[in-house]
Amino acid sequence: MLKSELLEIIANGENSGVEFKRDDIRPEQLAEEVVAMANLKGGMLLLGVEDDGSISGIARDRLEEWVMNAIADKVHPMLLPYYEEVQLDSDHRIAVISFTEGVSKPYVVRHKGREDVCIRVGSTSRKATREQQARLFASGGMLHTEALPVAGSSYGSLDHERLLDYLKNVLVDPDIPKNKSSWVNRLIGLGFMAEGVSSPVCTVAGMVLFGTSPRRYLRQSGIRVVAFDGEDKTYQSKIDKILDFPLVGLWKQDEAGERRLAKMHFGLIETLVDLIEPYISEESGEIDHHFRRERHWHYPKAAVRELVINALAHRDWTRSVDIEIGIYDDRLELISPGTLQNSMTIEKMLAGQRSPRNPIIVEVLRDYGYVDARGMGVRTKIVPLLKQYNGNKPHFELTEDYLKTTFYKKKQD
């Protein structure tokens, strides 16, 4: 690092990715700062700089060895930081310890027989709450929140007809359960139920996929749809509705023996697309030769459907808010709670990298044909369809709390 670069960093002060410390810091204090930033987006720790940005310099002998030993001893899982020293003037050197975002979250500080999870909040490091720890476990791929039990639920909370159709006609299972006990055992095996304190309960995956009224037990399982007049949020909206349906539809055989999905058996995905149709499309003023008015979609329907499926399949279930779709005159926005999983980035997502947060839900959606075998819907469907249809690409905005995807309307000539 150049001297000028370091001075600029110091002048800008501490932030979520930069921390100043004296070089007489204790090993566990060093570990806390490293762990907190590794659990966020990575960063750098400057030794020899006071909290106010004044330069005190480093004086500890064999500092690099001490730093590396402290991190190896106190930080778990293993991190490999980069260490360098920068000479600012004849009297002052600064140690710069930098590291990227960790891929094995949560990282912990091991000290006095304890393991503490630390996180970065602004320019400070602090102990993570239970909810924050759960999100770190999920983002690191060590906890699949879809497998968590849903308190208060039971076998009766699930739609038996949909479950029977799934086993019999989708999985073509030769051994259909004959009674409640065998059904519960099978559903536990499939990950749709789990052992409870006194009796089995539904998992998040089971409730989301097959629950009769999922929001009764899992409030974040729905989708909120809001449509506005104009290009900004206003107090009045054309529609503001929260949908509460199982994720998958119920297919039945018609008189000709073909499996069809009737409107009264729609799942959440079909219900949503059907609901927003009047707000993202319009009928032509002309009648065709079949005496029908052609409907023009402002966005490719297949891309909208894929966007919704992706949000439902990969959302963070530790967040207690619904997926939200906002429809404006010039755009459609979908906000999915939680950041991307397993160190995924927007760039990796656009490149086609796959890293499912909720594998049970994804596999069931794949069984029904909602998700293709490749699992690359953003790269192979959403981006090319929108570009071909509207001449522009979707815009992605990622924060620690949500991923927002925006589809823009085609500009009128």
ChimeraX attribute file (.defattr): number of C-alpha atoms within 10 A of each C-alpha:
attribute: neighborCount
match mode: 1-to-1
recipient: residues
	/A:1	9
	/A:2	9
	/A:3	12
	/A:4	10
	/A:5	10
	/A:6	15
	/A:7	12
	/A:8	10
	/A:9	13
	/A:10	20
	/A:11	12
	/A:12	10
	/A:13	14
	/A:14	19
	/A:15	14
	/A:16	19
	/A:17	24
	/A:18	21
	/A:19	24
	/A:20	24
	/A:21	20
	/A:22	18
	/A:23	21
	/A:24	12
	/A:25	11
	/A:26	10
	/A:27	17
	/A:28	18
	/A:29	14
	/A:30	21
	/A:31	24
	/A:32	26
	/A:33	25
	/A:34	32
	/A:35	31
	/A:36	28
	/A:37	29
	/A:38	28
	/A:39	25
	/A:40	21
	/A:41	16
	/A:42	21
	/A:43	21
	/A:44	23
	/A:45	23
	/A:46	24
	/A:47	25
	/A:48	25
	/A:49	23
	/A:50	17
	/A:51	13
	/A:52	11
	/A:53	17
	/A:54	12
	/A:55	18
	/A:56	17
	/A:57	23
	/A:58	20
	/A:59	14
	/A:60	11
	/A:61	8
	/A:62	8
	/A:63	16
	/A:64	16
	/A:65	10
	/A:66	13
	/A:67	19
	/A:68	17
	/A:69	13
	/A:70	17
	/A:71	23
	/A:72	15
	/A:73	16
	/A:74	24
	/A:75	24
	/A:76	19
	/A:77	15
	/A:78	14
	/A:79	20
	/A:80	12
	/A:81	18
	/A:82	12
	/A:83	17
	/A:84	12
	/A:85	16
	/A:86	15
	/A:87	13
	/A:88	16
	/A:89	10
	/A:90	6
	/A:91	9
	/A:92	15
	/A:93	19
	/A:94	24
	/A:95	23
	/A:96	21
	/A:97	20
	/A:98	20
	/A:99	20
	/A:100	18
	/A:101	16
	/A:102	22
	/A:103	17
	/A:104	20
	/A:105	25
	/A:106	29
	/A:107	30
	/A:108	25
	/A:109	25
	/A:110	18
	/A:111	14
	/A:112	8
	/A:113	6
	/A:114	9
	/A:115	14
	/A:116	18
	/A:117	24
	/A:118	27
	/A:119	28
	/A:120	24
	/A:121	16
	/A:122	11
	/A:123	13
	/A:124	16
	/A:125	18
	/A:126	14
	/A:127	16
	/A:128	18
	/A:129	12
	/A:130	10
	/A:131	11
	/A:132	16
	/A:133	19
	/A:134	18
	/A:135	24
	/A:136	24
	/A:137	20
	/A:138	24
	/A:139	25
	/A:140	22
	/A:141	21
	/A:142	14
	/A:143	16
	/A:144	22
	/A:145	20
	/A:146	25
	/A:147	20
	/A:148	20
	/A:149	22
	/A:150	21
	/A:151	15
	/A:152	13
	/A:153	22
	/A:154	19
	/A:155	21
	/A:156	12
	/A:157	19
	/A:158	23
	/A:159	18
	/A:160	15
	/A:161	11
	/A:162	21
	/A:163	19
	/A:164	16
	/A:165	15
	/A:166	20
	/A:167	15
	/A:168	14
	/A:169	13
	/A:170	15
	/A:171	12
	/A:172	11
	/A:173	12
	/A:174	8
	/A:175	8
	/A:176	13
	/A:177	16
	/A:178	8
	/A:179	8
	/A:180	11
	/A:181	11
	/A:182	12
	/A:183	17
	/A:184	21
	/A:185	16
	/A:186	15
	/A:187	20
	/A:188	18
	/A:189	11
	/A:190	13
	/A:191	19
	/A:192	29
	/A:193	28
	/A:194	24
	/A:195	14
	/A:196	15
	/A:197	8
	/A:198	6
	/A:199	10
	/A:200	21
	/A:201	26
	/A:202	32
	/A:203	26
	/A:204	28
	/A:205	29
	/A:206	32
	/A:207	32
	/A:208	29
	/A:209	27
	/A:210	26
	/A:211	32
	/A:212	19
	/A:213	20
	/A:214	25
	/A:215	20
	/A:216	15
	/A:217	18
	/A:218	21
	/A:219	13
	/A:220	21
	/A:221	30
	/A:222	23
	/A:223	25
	/A:224	21
	/A:225	20
	/A:226	21
	/A:227	22
	/A:228	19
	/A:229	14
	/A:230	13
	/A:231	11
	/A:232	11
	/A:233	14
	/A:234	10
	/A:235	5
	/A:236	11
	/A:237	14
	/A:238	10
	/A:239	17
	/A:240	13
	/A:241	12
	/A:242	17
	/A:243	19
	/A:244	22
	/A:245	27
	/A:246	27
	/A:247	29
	/A:248	22
	/A:249	23
	/A:250	23
	/A:251	21
	/A:252	16
	/A:253	11
	/A:254	11
	/A:255	7
	/A:256	6
	/A:257	8
	/A:258	9
	/A:259	13
	/A:260	13
	/A:261	15
	/A:262	13
	/A:263	12
	/A:264	9
	/A:265	18
	/A:266	19
	/A:267	20
	/A:268	24
	/A:269	22
	/A:270	17
	/A:271	18
	/A:272	20
	/A:273	16
	/A:274	12
	/A:275	15
	/A:276	16
	/A:277	14
	/A:278	12
	/A:279	18
	/A:280	22
	/A:281	15
	/A:282	14
	/A:283	13
	/A:284	12
	/A:285	9
	/A:286	10
	/A:287	11
	/A:288	10
	/A:289	7
	/A:290	6
	/A:291	8
	/A:292	11
	/A:293	14
	/A:294	13
	/A:295	13
	/A:296	12
	/A:297	16
	/A:298	22
	/A:299	21
	/A:300	20
	/A:301	16
	/A:302	13
	/A:303	21
	/A:304	20
	/A:305	16
	/A:306	18
	/A:307	20
	/A:308	21
	/A:309	20
	/A:310	20
	/A:311	19
	/A:312	25
	/A:313	22
	/A:314	21
	/A:315	26
	/A:316	28
	/A:317	24
	/A:318	17
	/A:319	16
	/A:320	13
	/A:321	18
	/A:322	21
	/A:323	23
	/A:324	21
	/A:325	23
	/A:326	19
	/A:327	27
	/A:328	21
	/A:329	16
	/A:330	14
	/A:331	17
	/A:332	21
	/A:333	19
	/A:334	24
	/A:335	24
	/A:336	27
	/A:337	26
	/A:338	23
	/A:339	22
	/A:340	25
	/A:341	21
	/A:342	21
	/A:343	17
	/A:344	17
	/A:345	14
	/A:346	14
	/A:347	9
	/A:348	12
	/A:349	16
	/A:350	15
	/A:351	13
	/A:352	16
	/A:353	16
	/A:354	14
	/A:355	17
	/A:356	21
	/A:357	24
	/A:358	24
	/A:359	16
	/A:360	20
	/A:361	24
	/A:362	21
	/A:363	17
	/A:364	20
	/A:365	19
	/A:366	15
	/A:367	15
	/A:368	15
	/A:369	11
	/A:370	17
	/A:371	19
	/A:372	14
	/A:373	11
	/A:374	10
	/A:375	17
	/A:376	18
	/A:377	21
	/A:378	20
	/A:379	15
	/A:380	15
	/A:381	16
	/A:382	22
	/A:383	18
	/A:384	17
	/A:385	22
	/A:386	24
	/A:387	16
	/A:388	11
	/A:389	16
	/A:390	17
	/A:391	13
	/A:392	17
	/A:393	17
	/A:394	17
	/A:395	12
	/A:396	14
	/A:397	12
	/A:398	16
	/A:399	11
	/A:400	11
	/A:401	14
	/A:402	19
	/A:403	20
	/A:404	20
	/A:405	19
	/A:406	20
	/A:407	27
	/A:408	21
	/A:409	20
	/A:410	16
	/A:411	9
	/A:412	4
	/A:413	3
